[in-house]
Amino acid sequence: MQMPAPNQAILARKERIVARLRGVLPSDAVIDDEAETRAYECDALTAYRCPPLAAVLPATTEEVAAVLKICHEEGVPVVPRGAGTSLAGGAMPTADSIILGVARMNEVLETDYENRFIRVQTGRTNLSVSGAVEEDGFFYAPDPSSQLACAIAGNIAMNSGGAHCLKYGVTTNNLLGVTMVMMDGEIVEIGGAHLDAGGLDLLGLICGSEGQLGVVTEATLRILRKPEGARPVLMGFDSNEVAGECVSDIIKAGILPVAIEFMDRPCIRATEAFAGAGYPDCEALLIVEVEGSEEEIDAQLARIMAIARKHNPVELRESGSPEESAKIWLGRKSAFGAMGQINDYMCLDGTIPVSQLPYVLRRIGEMSKEYGLDVGNVFHAGDGNMHPLILFDANKPGDLERCEAFGADILKLCVEVGGCLTGEHGVGIEKRDLMVDQYAPEDLEIQMAVKDVFDPSWLLNPAKVFPLAASEARRMAAE
Amino acid sequence: MTPETEAALAEIVKSAEGPLRIVGGGTRDIGAPVVGEALSTAGLSGVTLYEPGALTLVAQAGTPVAEIEAVLAAEGQRLAFEPMDHRALLGTDGTPTIGGVVAANVSGPRRIQVGACRDSLLGVRFVDGMGCVLKNGGRVMKNVTGYDLVKLMAGSWGTLGVLSEVSLKVQAVPEAEATLVGRGMEAGAAVKVLSAALGSPYDVSGAAVSGDAALVRLEGLGDSVSYRVKRLLDAACAGWEVVEGEASAALWRDVRDVTSFAGRAGTVWRVSVKPSDGPALVAALGGPEAILDWGGGLVWLLVEEDAAARVRAEVARLGGHATLVRAPDAIRATIPAFQPEAAPLAAISRGLREKFDPRGILNPGLMG
């Protein structure tokens, strides 16, 4: 993965830049020691690393503004960082950049049940947002699988999803307002506790912009009352096609499950060996979860199982208790760990139209043979968001490159069948150079023109999202 | 001008020498009046892709909303966000188009449960101010590939580009619906009940105060709706009347289309505030006739022509935004239709318009 060469003039000014940052932050909030900056050299895309010039950990919006103002004046690139759980390299620094971490900004600022929102500083973790309201029976709906660790700032930057977004939507559908600091240090407020923006939908534009338009320091989030209960049914099928048809029939029947998860045979076998959840040994497995009162759940599951029976399942197991639910979810929740037990893996994130599922799985199987690398598929079937896990050996020369080439081919396939490169992880550096497969040059040009408006000097997370060649002129002009 | 292909649309914009007034069906005449040659998308019509099993539909921008609703109804599906029909309120005729719905981000009572039009919008194709055909998003439900210009285009009122095609997530029509109706409460008390219902686990899909009635809607499987109605009658909505099926649907059509303000004198404002601020806003304005939707947060006001300054000041004080939806031409020429933005946001909006439409020819001035 290529990154732009660091700006030598900035490296030479390190001392002065750090001194200026120390002038506006407490001394322990500026990290420039080479051993300590290593903590920020990568995010969850660990194959690529580079320590930043320095890292700063402001505690307030005003401190963020002060930092950005200095970096703007000094012409130093800034890489915003939530909790560093990005799988796409969204928080990966360059040697001439400042990491701006929001980890110290984790306060709940306001909770309002009557109007059903919570306002938080964005360094707060996803799970602890729900944690702040759960005693009162509420929750924050988007639930990325890293929710224990990941920060709201990163959720907003990447427009994160989760297993339950089939019913509740992703981050952008649950975000009501933000306080954001522009690259020049100006603080702006967008949206609030009311619904929908006045004027152009800048809130919708900010969400998912991968920290390239501004640094979001506070967020107003929609909270919902927890459902009375939830229970899944597990079903096994002897072909991916049949499982795909079953998903389609459930959706067409007008039932809206809160989640429809899919696993294929390689993934089922790996998780069985790892977690022993008691899954059937079959080609495809679905976990369908519904919510409501006990009676409502019974009624919905009865309908879903009636649909499943028409497709001759090899297994149909309805959960009748929290213990049985936990067992059904056990394998799915340990899928990544199970694959990691076998080997190193790369997790992809393309989305496809649900109707293309059987074809795409068949093609992935063929490509797996061509590349000589195993792949397991686990994904959110209700919305077509796939997570193929390609197994490789990081210690074997050439394996990572082969794995990346295979991954790129899978993502191109997703685009070819009418889908997209990334459903919830973001582009970052990982899929940057594939953007030309999804978008024409003019489609990328207008997106870069949007960045020109927010960050004319291209200092915010500059080497991400767009192919380096496409953004080069703008980044160079900034230097 | 009514091009019949996207290429022809692009050519018209490219060769335009002056301002263009972009229209779909011309039924939503809102915003500062635009002086310019009319460019209609009505010739770009037809559903181009519909996959009921994937809950997705793609249509050309000029496709009549009624045609889309008929296509969806044949498969037991619908547009989740319940778009308003503005014709009665604004006294317009013409055929509402899906492009118009998207350009104005038109959303109805179900907005509180399933989101606005922008939340159902998966992808767009449009022609920018230089005549360049652009696309963003796609037809899948989860997509974070690059910037989300899809949401930016929703509610941009044709000022950033002329929509040529939209891709939407759709929803199954539920088996049953019922509305709980409570009467005789003043607005503040009614909104408190709506908040309690919306804060319940019963997935309320409509919560409004219209006339002397407070309304709470439930939709879903038949048994489920019965159960939830009973639970709400046992608690927040004790003593309320229950209206089911078509009678319930008719109540919500009236809320959605602001029917009770149609054909009556006065200017109409559409205000978005925090739900509990809705009754306070109405009271602060001296208690004009109002409809409170979205649990109290969407306030439709029927007021005197000279109320503009007071409406704007109160909304600015509470936080939110007010749109002048219906007024005589003289008022529309002087009062900005959309809530003036704070200076830094106004600068961003202006900057975006300059990028998407450098010549300033697409609905110039409509949004201010």
Chai-1 contact restraints between the chains, C-beta under 6 A:
chainA,res_idxA,chainB,res_idxB,connection_type,confidence,min_distance_angstrom,max_distance_angstrom,comment,restraint_id
A,Y113,B,G199,contact,1.0,0.0,6.0,A-B,restraint_1
A,E114,B,S195,contact,1.0,0.0,6.0,A-B,restraint_2
A,E114,B,S276,contact,1.0,0.0,6.0,A-B,restraint_3
A,N115,B,K274,contact,1.0,0.0,6.0,A-B,restraint_4
A,N115,B,P275,contact,1.0,0.0,6.0,A-B,restraint_5
A,N115,B,S276,contact,1.0,0.0,6.0,A-B,restraint_6
A,N159,B,V144,contact,1.0,0.0,6.0,A-B,restraint_7
A,G161,B,K142,contact,1.0,0.0,6.0,A-B,restraint_8
A,N173,B,G115,contact,1.0,0.0,6.0,A-B,restraint_9
A,N173,B,D119,contact,1.0,0.0,6.0,A-B,restraint_10
A,E186,B,P344,contact,1.0,0.0,6.0,A-B,restraint_11
A,V188,B,P344,contact,1.0,0.0,6.0,A-B,restraint_12
A,G192,B,G319,contact,1.0,0.0,6.0,A-B,restraint_13
A,A193,B,K274,contact,1.0,0.0,6.0,A-B,restraint_14
A,H194,B,S272,contact,1.0,0.0,6.0,A-B,restraint_15
A,H194,B,V273,contact,1.0,0.0,6.0,A-B,restraint_16
A,H194,B,K274,contact,1.0,0.0,6.0,A-B,restraint_17
A,H194,B,G297,contact,1.0,0.0,6.0,A-B,restraint_18
A,H194,B,G320,contact,1.0,0.0,6.0,A-B,restraint_19
A,L195,B,S272,contact,1.0,0.0,6.0,A-B,restraint_20
A,L195,B,G297,contact,1.0,0.0,6.0,A-B,restraint_21
A,D196,B,A116,contact,1.0,0.0,6.0,A-B,restraint_22
A,D196,B,S272,contact,1.0,0.0,6.0,A-B,restraint_23
A,G198,B,H321,contact,1.0,0.0,6.0,A-B,restraint_24
A,G198,B,Q339,contact,1.0,0.0,6.0,A-B,restraint_25
A,G199,B,F338,contact,1.0,0.0,6.0,A-B,restraint_26
A,G199,B,E341,contact,1.0,0.0,6.0,A-B,restraint_27
A,G199,B,S349,contact,1.0,0.0,6.0,A-B,restraint_28
A,L200,B,S156,contact,1.0,0.0,6.0,A-B,restraint_29
A,L200,B,S349,contact,1.0,0.0,6.0,A-B,restraint_30
A,D201,B,K151,contact,1.0,0.0,6.0,A-B,restraint_31
A,D201,B,L152,contact,1.0,0.0,6.0,A-B,restraint_32
A,D201,B,G155,contact,1.0,0.0,6.0,A-B,restraint_33
A,G204,B,D148,contact,1.0,0.0,6.0,A-B,restraint_34
A,G204,B,K151,contact,1.0,0.0,6.0,A-B,restraint_35
A,L205,B,L152,contact,1.0,0.0,6.0,A-B,restraint_36
A,G208,B,V144,contact,1.0,0.0,6.0,A-B,restraint_37
A,G208,B,D148,contact,1.0,0.0,6.0,A-B,restraint_38
A,S209,B,Y147,contact,1.0,0.0,6.0,A-B,restraint_39
A,R225,B,G199,contact,1.0,0.0,6.0,A-B,restraint_40
A,R225,B,S200,contact,1.0,0.0,6.0,A-B,restraint_41
A,R225,B,P201,contact,1.0,0.0,6.0,A-B,restraint_42
A,P227,B,P201,contact,1.0,0.0,6.0,A-B,restraint_43
A,E228,B,P201,contact,1.0,0.0,6.0,A-B,restraint_44
A,S248,B,G53,contact,1.0,0.0,6.0,A-B,restraint_45
A,I251,B,G53,contact,1.0,0.0,6.0,A-B,restraint_46
A,K252,B,P52,contact,1.0,0.0,6.0,A-B,restraint_47
A,K252,B,G53,contact,1.0,0.0,6.0,A-B,restraint_48
A,G254,B,A172,contact,1.0,0.0,6.0,A-B,restraint_49
A,E296,B,S224,contact,1.0,0.0,6.0,A-B,restraint_50
A,A299,B,D223,contact,1.0,0.0,6.0,A-B,restraint_51
A,T351,B,V140,contact,1.0,0.0,6.0,A-B,restraint_52
A,T351,B,K142,contact,1.0,0.0,6.0,A-B,restraint_53
A,T351,B,N143,contact,1.0,0.0,6.0,A-B,restraint_54
A,P353,B,A54,contact,1.0,0.0,6.0,A-B,restraint_55
A,P353,B,V140,contact,1.0,0.0,6.0,A-B,restraint_56
A,V354,B,A54,contact,1.0,0.0,6.0,A-B,restraint_57
A,S355,B,E51,contact,1.0,0.0,6.0,A-B,restraint_58
A,S355,B,A54,contact,1.0,0.0,6.0,A-B,restraint_59
A,D383,B,M141,contact,1.0,0.0,6.0,A-B,restraint_60
A,D383,B,K142,contact,1.0,0.0,6.0,A-B,restraint_61
A,G384,B,V140,contact,1.0,0.0,6.0,A-B,restraint_62
A,N385,B,K142,contact,1.0,0.0,6.0,A-B,restraint_63
A,G418,B,R139,contact,1.0,0.0,6.0,A-B,restraint_64
A,G419,B,V140,contact,1.0,0.0,6.0,A-B,restraint_65
A,C420,B,G138,contact,1.0,0.0,6.0,A-B,restraint_66
A,C420,B,V140,contact,1.0,0.0,6.0,A-B,restraint_67
A,C420,B,N143,contact,1.0,0.0,6.0,A-B,restraint_68
A,C420,B,T145,contact,1.0,0.0,6.0,A-B,restraint_69
A,L421,B,T145,contact,1.0,0.0,6.0,A-B,restraint_70
A,T422,B,V144,contact,1.0,0.0,6.0,A-B,restraint_71
A,T422,B,T145,contact,1.0,0.0,6.0,A-B,restraint_72
A,G423,B,K142,contact,1.0,0.0,6.0,A-B,restraint_73
A,E424,B,K142,contact,1.0,0.0,6.0,A-B,restraint_74
A,E424,B,V144,contact,1.0,0.0,6.0,A-B,restraint_75
A,G426,B,V144,contact,1.0,0.0,6.0,A-B,restraint_76
A,Q438,B,T145,contact,1.0,0.0,6.0,A-B,restraint_77
A,E442,B,C132,contact,1.0,0.0,6.0,A-B,restraint_78
A,D443,B,L134,contact,1.0,0.0,6.0,A-B,restraint_79
A,D443,B,K135,contact,1.0,0.0,6.0,A-B,restraint_80
A,I446,B,L134,contact,1.0,0.0,6.0,A-B,restraint_81
A,Q447,B,G146,contact,1.0,0.0,6.0,A-B,restraint_82
A,Q447,B,Y147,contact,1.0,0.0,6.0,A-B,restraint_83
A,A449,B,K355,contact,1.0,0.0,6.0,A-B,restraint_84
A,V450,B,Y147,contact,1.0,0.0,6.0,A-B,restraint_85
A,V453,B,G351,contact,1.0,0.0,6.0,A-B,restraint_86
A,V453,B,L352,contact,1.0,0.0,6.0,A-B,restraint_87
